Amino acid sequence: MQTNQLDYLPIVMQMGLAVGFVVMTIIVSSFLGPKRNSKNKDKSFECGIESVGNARIPFSVKYFLVAILFVLFDVEVIFMYPWAVNFREMGIEGLLKMGIFIILLLVGFFYVMKKKGLEWE
């Protein structure tokens, strides 16, 4: 199957439309939006709570561990959906490969449970 540059025109048009919409929205909102500067408005806050101290304090390692675990088990779903759609075409070989994949994920999950990585203190 041969392709030429004209086949990519819809993609280029969609990208141009998306970028144009973003740029237009930013420009129009800068003209239409209110421009009130005050000492109270320019203060930084987090969810309505006054920020106190240095913003560069280190995060707990527990935060990053939970984020990594979320990504790990989220990737499992990403791999399982195409497998479930093509289950019959892959045959017994696909079943064995997915079985190995699930076993490895379960080993990782039980390791995390043993290390108490999902418990909050």
N, C-alpha and C positions, 0 to 999 in steps of 0.2 A: 504494500500500500504506500503510495507516494503522497507526500504533502507539499504544499507550497506556502509562501508567506501569507497568502490571502486566508488560509485556514485559521490563522492566529488573530485575525481581525476582531472577532467577537470578544476574545480575551483582553485584547488591548483596549477595546471600547469600554468594557466593564471596569478595567483598572482605571482608565481615565475618568469615567463617571464617578467611581468611588473617591478618587483623589480630589476631583473637582467638587464633589459634595462636601467633603471635609474642609477644604480650603474656603469654599463659599460660606459654610456655616460659621467658621471662625471669624471671617471678615465681617459678615452681617451681624453676628452677635457683638463684635467690638463696637459697631456703630449704634446698635439698638439698645445695648445693655446700659444700666446706670453706672455712672462714674462718681461714686462717693467714696472718698478716702477719709478715714478717720483713724485716730490712735487705737480705738477699740476694734475696728474692723481689721486692721493690719496685724493684730496680735495673732500668734499661732496658738492653736488649740487642737485637742484630740478628742473628738466625740463630745464636745461641750465641756470637757474638763480642762482646767488650766494646766499647761505644761510646766513642770518644775524640774530644774536640774538640767544636766547634760543629756542631749538626745542620742549620744553615741555610747550608751551603756551596752554592754554585751548581752545578747539574748541567751537564754538557757539552751543547752544542747538538746533538751527534750523537745523544744519547738521544731528544730531541724529534723530530729528523728521522726516525729509524727509526719512532717511534710514528706520525707523520703518514703515512709511507709505508705502514705496515701498514693504517691506516684507508683510505687511498686505494685500495689494491689489494683490500681486503676489500669495499669498496663495489662494486667491479667484479663480484664474484660475486653480490652481492645483486641487481644489475640484470640479470645474465645468466640467472639461474634462471627468473624469470617469462617472459623473452623466449623461452627454450628450450621452455617449456611451451606457449606460445601462438604458436609459430613459424609454423604453417600459416595461422592466422587473420590474422596481420599481413601476410602476403604479401611482395612485393618491397620495399615501403616500409619494413617492419620490418627487413628484411635490410640495407637501405642505412643506416638509422639506427643499427643495431647495428654495422655496419662502421665508420661514422664514430666511434662511441663507442670501439671497440677501437683504431682508429688513434690517437685522442687519448691513450688510455691507454698505448699503445706509445711514443708520442712522449715522454710524461712519464717512462716507464720508462727509455728510452735517455738522456734528459737526466740522470736520477739516476745512471745508470751512468757517464756522461761526467764528472759532478762527483764521482764516487767516493763517493757517499752510502751505499753498502751495504758499504763496506770498513771493517773494524775495525782500529784501530792498537794 
